[in-house]
Amino acid sequence: MTGQVSRPNRADPPDPLDLPTVGPGERATPPSWARRERELLAASEEAAVAFVERYTRPDGSLPWRAAWPGLDGSDDPYEAFQGLPMLYLLGGGQHLLELSHRQWEAVTRQWTAYGQIHREYDGGYDWMHHGEADNLLRLLGMADPRHARMRERVVRFAGFYTGDDPAAPNYDPELRLIRSPLTGSRGPRFTVTADDWSTHREVLDAYPPPFEDIPGVDGPTCPWTDDRVFAEILSRMNARMTRGDVPLNLTSTSLVAHAYLLTGDERYRRWVLDYHDAWQRRTHRNGGIIPDNVGLDDVIGQYMEGKWWGGYYGWRWPHGASQLVEAVAIGSMNAALLGGGTAALDLVRSQLDALWALGYDDGGTWVVPHRHRDAGWTDYRPPDPRVPVACWSLSHDPDDLERVLRLSGSDGWGVPTDRIAKANGAANSHHWLAFLLGRNADYPVQILDVNHAQLLRRLDEIAHDNGDPADWDIHHWQDQSPIFVEGLVQLMFGAPLHLYHGGLQHATVRYYDGQARRPGLPPDVAALVEQVEATSATVTVVNCAERAERDVVVQAGAFAEHTIEQATVVSRTQRRECPVDGPWLRVRLGPSAQITLRLRLRRFSRAPSYASPWSL
């Protein structure tokens, strides 16, 4: 019967999944978005394997240089392969998970030999780059949480920041501060040398000067390749920038949250909340604007002559508000997930609102400052919608929605673009939001077509990539990745792609293959989250197989942090209700069947974890 609701019959053979169950759904021709989802997933899987075969040796190492000096670069090869576990989480083949583990191991070995990796983690760099590198680590944990060796590693890595590892004294537990912007498995790096920056001085030539008092530098950019200027920069960095805490370090909460999700150990949860609270208090002490530097004594501007601006990856250099606010958002979202509730978002909300209040109308477009210099706020530009969209997708608070919709041009959002920043960039999150608001019903097909076109263009670039690997830039592998999953994540998970520089991958719902007992949708199955509100979500699941049944488990939240109170099966002819009162609902789909579920949710009602339906 269409929309049948049941629990397993006790007279039937034992079933390891004793879950509320609905099915088998209605037979119907699969909608175009469902066919395109499966086509893109299949094409991405094929392209991913070809990419790994083309750009790695049989052991997974990258054919490249014999040596790589400096502190930069270990993040980039990890970034190149983060699409592998993401495809597996969406429903790609088991071999993708095996390749993911192989590539993490191979990159770790190779960059250990180069000198950047120590004890299997970067020895000492900033949390923009750690956050990028750890995307692969976090997605691996999400995809394979029972992998004992990786669990041990994550616990050990978290110890670098919780004060548990005396060989990496990055954290001051009394003052709740991370002791340097440059940290890692070797502990805080209080002094930088010319060798540390040797690999990317030419790149930094295009950046603004990190200080305003560098002799002979008064233009918009700063010549790092000038040895005299470089010496002045190093002297000032070591005197002002390399000691004490910065907001960028809030990204470290993703590593510690990852350890909590794997272990359930209360001390990790408490650390995330305490460290986030410390930055809330510093913001309050600074009159509402988060300071971008505090000294080792927790004094704002301790090494900056009292200035709350000018710190490493702060309000001034190198990227200003865009990078700083993203890090604050990552920390606030992690605190919200781990028990702080959506009130934990108040820290990032306060910064978005403060910048908005400092803005002005520039010919019909509201622009806000992105940098603060000694003379005051500067670099006025339109705000990036990705952070406010990410905040709303977690809270579903009307005020957070207003923070998105107040952005200039929001009334015209809806049609995705094919802009490529990084292969995994969330360039279209605001257009996805417009779809959820009912502004563009064709968005699912459009974004999948955009991502497929990106994949095909990248494969064409790979086919004509005949250069000498010894001459490749360190970003070459990530720049050549053919995996574009933005649309698949948005449509299947009902959430934007994770904030790139270190955010956890959140979801309204995600899925397990009930027969294979693994994460991801079963073969031939597509899913679309069509509506998301504070207490509900509407999900359509489609079986594109004409003869085979499929068994899907729908999970509330990326980390089973929500409860499905009730599922209502919606069909053309009837509505049937199924009480659930748990994080999982089983959907048994008949051949060529589809089912639409209206899920009533109690959000953030469970302790988040990587537990699966088989962990019961």
VEXFI-566437 format. One line per field, with one value per residue (C-alpha): x, y, z; residue in three letters; residue number from 1. Coordinates in steps of 0.2 Angstrom, whole numbers, plus 2048, in hexadecimal, padded with zeros to 3 digits. Example, Ala and Ser with C-alpha at 12.3 -4.5 7.8 and 13.67 -1.06 7.14 Angstrom:
# VEXFI-566437
x c(83E_844)
y c(7EA_7FB)
z c(827_824)
residuo c(ALA_SER)
num c(1_2)
This chain:
# VEXFI-566437
x c(800_806_80D_80C_813_819_826_82F_823_82A_825_831_844_84E_852_861_857_848_843_833_830_826_824_824_81F_816_81D_820_82D_83C_83C_84A_853_854_85B_868_86D_871_87A_885_889_88E_898_8A1_8A5_8AD_8B6_8BD_8C5_8CC_8D3_8DB_8E3_8E9_8F1_8F8_904_8FE_901_8F7_906_906_913_91C_92C_939_938_92C_932_929_919_90C_904_8FF_8ED_8EC_8EF_8E2_8D6_8D8_8D0_8C2_8B5_8B8_8B0_8A3_89D_89D_892_886_885_895_89D_8A7_8B7_8B6_8B8_8C7_8CF_8CB_8D5_8E3_8E5_8E4_8F2_8FC_8FC_900_90F_915_913_91C_92B_92A_92A_919_910_916_90D_901_8FB_901_910_90B_900_8F0_8DE_8D9_8E4_8E2_8CF_8D1_8DC_8D0_8C1_8C8_8CB_8B9_8B0_8BA_8B4_8A2_8A3_8AC_8AA_8AF_8C0_8CA_8DB_8D3_8C9_8DA_8E1_8D3_8D4_8E7_8E5_8D8_8E4_8EF_8E2_8DA_8E9_8EB_8FB_90A_914_908_904_8F9_8EB_8EB_8DC_8DC_8DA_8D1_8DC_8E6_8F7_8FC_8F4_900_8FE_8FE_906_916_90D_90C_918_91D_92A_92A_939_93C_93C_92A_924_930_923_916_91F_91A_908_908_90E_8FC_8F6_8F4_902_900_905_903_915_920_92D_92B_91A_90B_902_8F3_8FF_90F_91F_923_930_93A_946_947_934_933_93F_935_925_92D_933_921_919_923_921_90E_905_90C_908_8F6_8E5_8DB_8C9_8CF_8D3_8C1_8C2_8CB_8BA_8B7_8C5_8C0_8AD_8B2_8BB_8AB_8A0_8AB_8AC_89F_8AC_8A5_8B5_8B6_8A4_8A9_8B8_8AF_8A2_8AF_8BB_8AC_8A6_8B8_8B6_8A5_8AC_8BA_8AD_8A3_8B3_8B7_8A6_89E_8AB_8B5_8C7_8D3_8E1_8E4_8F4_8FA_8F3_8E2_8E4_8DD_8EA_8F8_905_8FC_8FE_8EC_8E4_8D6_8DA_8E9_8EB_8EF_8E0_8D7_8CD_8DC_8E6_8E6_8D3_8CB_8B9_8B5_8C1_8BF_8AC_8AC_8B7_8AC_89D_8A5_8A9_897_88F_89A_895_882_884_88C_880_880_870_86D_871_883_881_87F_892_893_882_889_897_88C_881_88F_896_885_882_893_88E_885_87B_887_87C_86F_87A_87E_890_899_8AB_8B7_8C6_8CC_8DB_8E2_8D8_8C8_8BD_8C0_8BE_8AB_8A3_893_892_895_885_88D_88F_87D_876_880_87A_868_869_86E_862_853_850_846_853_861_857_855_868_868_85A_860_86F_86D_867_85F_84E_857_85F_85A_864_875_885_894_8A1_8AF_8B9_8BE_8B7_8AD_8A9_897_895_882_87C_871_869_865_85D_852_84C_847_83D_834_83C_843_83B_848_857_85A_85C_866_873_875_878_884_88E_88E_894_8A2_8A7_8A8_8B3_8BF_8C0_8C5_8D2_8D9_8DA_8E5_8F0_900_90C_91B_915_925_91F_90E_908_903_8F1_8F1_8E8_8DA_8D8_8D6_8CA_8BA_8AF_8A1_895_88D_87C_87C_87F_872_864_867_86C_861_870_87E_88F_89A_8A3_8B3_8C1_8BC_8AA_8A1_895_883_873_861_860_86D_86B_871_86F_865_86A_87D_87D_888_886_87F_870_86E_871_864_85D_85B_855_850_84D_83F_83B_843_83C_840_836_833_83B_834_83E_83A_843_843_848_84D_850_842_843_84C_846_851_852_856_859_856_85F_85A_86A_87B_87F_86F_86D_85A_84B_83E_82E_823_823_814_814_80D_806_7FA_7EC_7EF_7F9_7FF_808_816_81C_82F_836_848_855_852_844_845_83E_83B_839_831_838_836_82E_82F_829_827_829_824_82F_82B_83C_841_852_861_858_866_878_881_88C_891_886_87E_86D_878_880_870)
y c(800_811_81A_80B_80E_7FF_7F8_7E8_7D9_7CF_7BF_7C4_7BF_7CA_7DB_7E5_7F5_7F6_807_810_80C_813_80D_807_818_81B_815_823_829_830_844_84C_852_83F_839_847_844_832_837_844_838_82B_837_83E_82D_828_839_837_827_82D_83C_832_826_835_83F_833_824_813_816_826_832_841_841_852_859_851_85F_86C_879_885_884_885_878_868_86E_86E_85B_856_863_85A_84A_850_84D_83A_837_844_83A_82A_833_837_825_822_811_809_80B_81E_81B_810_81D_82B_822_81E_830_836_82A_82E_841_83F_835_840_851_849_846_858_85E_866_857_851_843_842_854_865_86A_87C_887_892_88B_891_884_877_879_876_867_860_85F_84E_849_84E_846_836_835_839_82B_81E_822_810_811_80E_815_825_827_826_833_83F_83D_840_84F_857_855_862_86F_86A_86A_857_856_85D_85C_868_875_880_883_88D_885_892_8A1_896_89D_895_89B_8A0_8A2_895_884_871_861_86A_877_88A_892_8A2_8A6_8A5_8A6_8AA_897_896_8A1_89C_893_8A1_8B2_8B5_8B2_8BE_8CC_8CE_8D0_8DF_8E3_8DB_8EA_8FD_902_8F8_904_908_8FF_90B_903_8F6_8E7_8E2_8DB_8CC_8C7_8D7_8D0_8E1_8E2_8CF_8D2_8E0_8D5_8C6_8D2_8D9_8C8_8C1_8D0_8D2_8C4_8B3_8B3_8B2_8AD_8B2_8AF_8A4_897_895_889_87D_879_86E_863_861_85F_852_848_84A_844_834_831_83A_83F_84E_857_85B_862_86C_873_879_882_889_88F_897_8A0_8A7_8B0_8B6_8BE_8C6_8CD_8D4_8DC_8E4_8ED_8E0_8DE_8CE_8D3_8CB_8C9_8C6_8C3_8B4_8BD_8BE_8D1_8D8_8E0_8DB_8DB_8E7_8F7_8F4_8F3_8E6_8E4_8DF_8CD_8BE_8BA_8C8_8D8_8DF_8D1_8C7_8C5_8CF_8CC_8BE_8B2_8B8_8B7_8A6_89F_8A7_89F_88E_890_895_887_87A_882_881_86F_869_870_883_884_890_89E_89A_8A2_8B2_8B5_8B4_8BD_8CB_8CD_8CC_8DA_8E5_8E5_8E8_8F7_8FE_8FD_908_909_909_90D_900_8F3_8F2_8F1_8ED_8EF_8E0_8E7_8F3_8FD_90A_917_90D_902_8FF_8F3_8F5_8E7_8DD_8CF_8BD_8B4_8A3_8A6_8AD_89F_892_89A_899_887_882_88D_890_8A0_8AD_8BA_8B0_8AF_8C2_8C3_8BA_8C3_8D5_8D2_8DC_8D3_8C5_8C7_8C1_8B1_8A1_89C_893_899_88E_899_88E_894_883_872_871_884_888_895_893_891_8A1_89A_88A_894_89D_88C_887_897_892_89E_892_881_87C_87F_86C_868_878_876_864_869_877_86B_85E_86B_86F_85D_85B_86B_865_854_85D_867_857_84F_85D_85E_859_863_85D_859_860_871_870_87D_875_879_86F_860_869_874_865_85C_857_855_862_85D_86D_869_857_85D_86A_860_850_856_866_871_87B_873_876_886_883_887_87B_879_869_863_865_85E_85F_84C_83F_82D_81B_80D_801_7F1_7F5_7FD_80B_81E_825_822_811_80E_816_820_833_83F_852_85C_868_872_876_87F_880_871_868_862_85B_84D_843_833_82B_819_81A_807_7FF_7EE_7EF_7F4_800_802_814_81B_82D_835_846_851_84E_847_840_84F_852_847_842_843_83E_83A_83E_835_840_839_83E_834_834_839_82D_830_826_82A_829_832_82E_834_826_822_813_815_805_80A_7FF_7FE_80F_816_827_82D_83F_841_84F_84D_856_85A_85E_866_864_858_84B_84A_84B_83D_832_824_81A_810_801_809_806)
z c(800_7FC_80B_816_828_832_83E_83B_83F_84D_844_836_836_842_83B_841_83D_849_843_83F_82C_81E_80C_7FF_7F6_7E6_7D5_7CA_7BD_7C6_7C5_7BB_7CB_7D1_7C1_7C1_7D3_7CF_7BE_7C7_7D5_7C9_7BE_7CE_7D4_7C3_7C2_7D4_7D1_7C0_7C9_7D7_7C9_7BF_7CD_7D9_7DA_7DE_7F1_7F0_7F1_7E6_7D7_7DC_7E3_7ED_7FA_800_80D_818_823_815_80A_814_813_800_7FC_809_801_7F0_7F7_802_7F5_7F6_807_803_7F4_7FF_80C_7FE_7F8_7ED_7ED_7FB_7F1_7F4_807_804_7F9_805_813_807_802_814_818_808_80A_81D_819_80A_814_823_818_812_824_826_82E_83F_849_83B_83C_836_842_843_837_839_83A_829_822_830_82D_81A_81D_82A_81E_818_82A_830_821_823_835_82F_822_82C_83F_844_83D_84C_846_840_850_85A_84F_851_864_864_858_864_872_86A_86D_87D_888_889_87F_888_878_86F_87D_871_87E_88E_898_8A6_89A_88C_87E_871_873_861_84F_849_852_84F_855_85A_864_862_856_85E_851_83E_833_821_81D_823_816_808_7FD_7FB_7FC_7EA_7EE_7FD_7F1_7EC_7FD_808_814_824_82E_82B_830_825_81E_80C_80A_808_7F9_7F9_7F8_800_7F7_802_7F4_7F9_806_80F_811_815_824_82A_829_832_840_843_841_84F_85A_858_84F_855_867_86E_868_858_853_845_852_855_846_852_85A_84A_84E_861_85C_850_85E_868_85A_859_86C_875_882_88C_88E_87B_87B_88A_882_873_87D_889_87B_871_881_884_873_877_887_87D_871_880_887_876_875_869_85C_85D_860_853_860_872_87A_885_894_88B_889_87A_86F_87B_86D_861_86C_872_861_860_84D_843_849_83E_832_83B_837_82C_824_819_815_823_827_81B_823_835_835_82D_83B_848_83F_840_852_856_84C_855_866_860_85B_86B_877_876_86C_85F_86B_868_857_860_85E_84B_84A_854_848_838_840_846_834_82D_838_832_820_814_804_7F5_7E6_7EB_7F2_805_808_818_81E_81C_824_832_831_83D_835_837_82D_81A_80C_80A_800_7FF_80D_807_80A_80E_821_825_81A_824_834_82F_829_83A_844_839_843_83A_83F_837_827_828_829_818_80F_814_808_7F8_7E9_7F4_7EB_7DB_7E2_7DB_7CB_7CF_7C7_7C2_7CA_7D0_7DF_7E6_7E0_7F1_7F2_7F8_7EB_7E9_7FB_7F9_7E9_7F3_800_7F3_7ED_7FF_800_7F0_7E4_7D7_7D6_7C8_7D3_7D7_7C4_7C1_7CF_7CA_7B8_7BD_7C8_7BA_7AD_7B9_7BB_7A8_7A6_7B3_7AB_79B_7A4_7AB_79A_794_7A4_79C_7A7_7B1_7C3_7CA_7C4_7CB_7D8_7E9_7E5_7D5_7DC_7E4_7D5_7CA_7D4_7CA_7D9_7DA_7E8_7ED_7E5_7EB_7FD_7FC_7F5_7FE_80F_80F_815_80C_809_819_81C_812_81E_82C_82F_833_825_82C_825_828_824_81D_818_81A_80F_81A_810_80F_821_81C_81A_80A_7FF_7F8_7E5_7D9_7E7_7E7_7F4_7F5_804_7FD_80D_81E_82C_83F_843_833_822_813_80A_7FA_7F7_7E6_7E1_7CF_7CD_7C3_7CB_7DB_7EC_7F7_80A_80F_821_823_832_83A_839_834_845_84A_855_851_855_848_852_844_831_826_816_809_7F8_7EB_7F3_806_815_822_832_83A_84C_84D_85C_858_84B_83E_832_827_815_80B_7F9_7EC_7DA_7D1_7E1_7E9_7FA_801_814_81F_82E_83E_847_858_855_85F_86B_86B_86F_85E_858_84A_850_842_843_846_856_860)
residuo c(MET_THR_GLY_GLN_VAL_SER_ARG_PRO_ASN_ARG_ALA_ASP_PRO_PRO_ASP_PRO_LEU_ASP_LEU_PRO_THR_VAL_GLY_PRO_GLY_GLU_ARG_ALA_THR_PRO_PRO_SER_TRP_ALA_ARG_ARG_GLU_ARG_GLU_LEU_LEU_ALA_ALA_SER_GLU_GLU_ALA_ALA_VAL_ALA_PHE_VAL_GLU_ARG_TYR_THR_ARG_PRO_ASP_GLY_SER_LEU_PRO_TRP_ARG_ALA_ALA_TRP_PRO_GLY_LEU_ASP_GLY_SER_ASP_ASP_PRO_TYR_GLU_ALA_PHE_GLN_GLY_LEU_PRO_MET_LEU_TYR_LEU_LEU_GLY_GLY_GLY_GLN_HIS_LEU_LEU_GLU_LEU_SER_HIS_ARG_GLN_TRP_GLU_ALA_VAL_THR_ARG_GLN_TRP_THR_ALA_TYR_GLY_GLN_ILE_HIS_ARG_GLU_TYR_ASP_GLY_GLY_TYR_ASP_TRP_MET_HIS_HIS_GLY_GLU_ALA_ASP_ASN_LEU_LEU_ARG_LEU_LEU_GLY_MET_ALA_ASP_PRO_ARG_HIS_ALA_ARG_MET_ARG_GLU_ARG_VAL_VAL_ARG_PHE_ALA_GLY_PHE_TYR_THR_GLY_ASP_ASP_PRO_ALA_ALA_PRO_ASN_TYR_ASP_PRO_GLU_LEU_ARG_LEU_ILE_ARG_SER_PRO_LEU_THR_GLY_SER_ARG_GLY_PRO_ARG_PHE_THR_VAL_THR_ALA_ASP_ASP_TRP_SER_THR_HIS_ARG_GLU_VAL_LEU_ASP_ALA_TYR_PRO_PRO_PRO_PHE_GLU_ASP_ILE_PRO_GLY_VAL_ASP_GLY_PRO_THR_CYS_PRO_TRP_THR_ASP_ASP_ARG_VAL_PHE_ALA_GLU_ILE_LEU_SER_ARG_MET_ASN_ALA_ARG_MET_THR_ARG_GLY_ASP_VAL_PRO_LEU_ASN_LEU_THR_SER_THR_SER_LEU_VAL_ALA_HIS_ALA_TYR_LEU_LEU_THR_GLY_ASP_GLU_ARG_TYR_ARG_ARG_TRP_VAL_LEU_ASP_TYR_HIS_ASP_ALA_TRP_GLN_ARG_ARG_THR_HIS_ARG_ASN_GLY_GLY_ILE_ILE_PRO_ASP_ASN_VAL_GLY_LEU_ASP_ASP_VAL_ILE_GLY_GLN_TYR_MET_GLU_GLY_LYS_TRP_TRP_GLY_GLY_TYR_TYR_GLY_TRP_ARG_TRP_PRO_HIS_GLY_ALA_SER_GLN_LEU_VAL_GLU_ALA_VAL_ALA_ILE_GLY_SER_MET_ASN_ALA_ALA_LEU_LEU_GLY_GLY_GLY_THR_ALA_ALA_LEU_ASP_LEU_VAL_ARG_SER_GLN_LEU_ASP_ALA_LEU_TRP_ALA_LEU_GLY_TYR_ASP_ASP_GLY_GLY_THR_TRP_VAL_VAL_PRO_HIS_ARG_HIS_ARG_ASP_ALA_GLY_TRP_THR_ASP_TYR_ARG_PRO_PRO_ASP_PRO_ARG_VAL_PRO_VAL_ALA_CYS_TRP_SER_LEU_SER_HIS_ASP_PRO_ASP_ASP_LEU_GLU_ARG_VAL_LEU_ARG_LEU_SER_GLY_SER_ASP_GLY_TRP_GLY_VAL_PRO_THR_ASP_ARG_ILE_ALA_LYS_ALA_ASN_GLY_ALA_ALA_ASN_SER_HIS_HIS_TRP_LEU_ALA_PHE_LEU_LEU_GLY_ARG_ASN_ALA_ASP_TYR_PRO_VAL_GLN_ILE_LEU_ASP_VAL_ASN_HIS_ALA_GLN_LEU_LEU_ARG_ARG_LEU_ASP_GLU_ILE_ALA_HIS_ASP_ASN_GLY_ASP_PRO_ALA_ASP_TRP_ASP_ILE_HIS_HIS_TRP_GLN_ASP_GLN_SER_PRO_ILE_PHE_VAL_GLU_GLY_LEU_VAL_GLN_LEU_MET_PHE_GLY_ALA_PRO_LEU_HIS_LEU_TYR_HIS_GLY_GLY_LEU_GLN_HIS_ALA_THR_VAL_ARG_TYR_TYR_ASP_GLY_GLN_ALA_ARG_ARG_PRO_GLY_LEU_PRO_PRO_ASP_VAL_ALA_ALA_LEU_VAL_GLU_GLN_VAL_GLU_ALA_THR_SER_ALA_THR_VAL_THR_VAL_VAL_ASN_CYS_ALA_GLU_ARG_ALA_GLU_ARG_ASP_VAL_VAL_VAL_GLN_ALA_GLY_ALA_PHE_ALA_GLU_HIS_THR_ILE_GLU_GLN_ALA_THR_VAL_VAL_SER_ARG_THR_GLN_ARG_ARG_GLU_CYS_PRO_VAL_ASP_GLY_PRO_TRP_LEU_ARG_VAL_ARG_LEU_GLY_PRO_SER_ALA_GLN_ILE_THR_LEU_ARG_LEU_ARG_LEU_ARG_ARG_PHE_SER_ARG_ALA_PRO_SER_TYR_ALA_SER_PRO_TRP_SER_LEU)
num c(1_2_3_4_5_6_7_8_9_10_11_12_13_14_15_16_17_18_19_20_21_22_23_24_25_26_27_28_29_30_31_32_33_34_35_36_37_38_39_40_41_42_43_44_45_46_47_48_49_50_51_52_53_54_55_56_57_58_59_60_61_62_63_64_65_66_67_68_69_70_71_72_73_74_75_76_77_78_79_80_81_82_83_84_85_86_87_88_89_90_91_92_93_94_95_96_97_98_99_100_101_102_103_104_105_106_107_108_109_110_111_112_113_114_115_116_117_118_119_120_121_122_123_124_125_126_127_128_129_130_131_132_133_134_135_136_137_138_139_140_141_142_143_144_145_146_147_148_149_150_151_152_153_154_155_156_157_158_159_160_161_162_163_164_165_166_167_168_169_170_171_172_173_174_175_176_177_178_179_180_181_182_183_184_185_186_187_188_189_190_191_192_193_194_195_196_197_198_199_200_201_202_203_204_205_206_207_208_209_210_211_212_213_214_215_216_217_218_219_220_221_222_223_224_225_226_227_228_229_230_231_232_233_234_235_236_237_238_239_240_241_242_243_244_245_246_247_248_249_250_251_252_253_254_255_256_257_258_259_260_261_262_263_264_265_266_267_268_269_270_271_272_273_274_275_276_277_278_279_280_281_282_283_284_285_286_287_288_289_290_291_292_293_294_295_296_297_298_299_300_301_302_303_304_305_306_307_308_309_310_311_312_313_314_315_316_317_318_319_320_321_322_323_324_325_326_327_328_329_330_331_332_333_334_335_336_337_338_339_340_341_342_343_344_345_346_347_348_349_350_351_352_353_354_355_356_357_358_359_360_361_362_363_364_365_366_367_368_369_370_371_372_373_374_375_376_377_378_379_380_381_382_383_384_385_386_387_388_389_390_391_392_393_394_395_396_397_398_399_400_401_402_403_404_405_406_407_408_409_410_411_412_413_414_415_416_417_418_419_420_421_422_423_424_425_426_427_428_429_430_431_432_433_434_435_436_437_438_439_440_441_442_443_444_445_446_447_448_449_450_451_452_453_454_455_456_457_458_459_460_461_462_463_464_465_466_467_468_469_470_471_472_473_474_475_476_477_478_479_480_481_482_483_484_485_486_487_488_489_490_491_492_493_494_495_496_497_498_499_500_501_502_503_504_505_506_507_508_509_510_511_512_513_514_515_516_517_518_519_520_521_522_523_524_525_526_527_528_529_530_531_532_533_534_535_536_537_538_539_540_541_542_543_544_545_546_547_548_549_550_551_552_553_554_555_556_557_558_559_560_561_562_563_564_565_566_567_568_569_570_571_572_573_574_575_576_577_578_579_580_581_582_583_584_585_586_587_588_589_590_591_592_593_594_595_596_597_598_599_600_601_602_603_604_605_606_607_608_609_610_611_612_613_614_615_616)
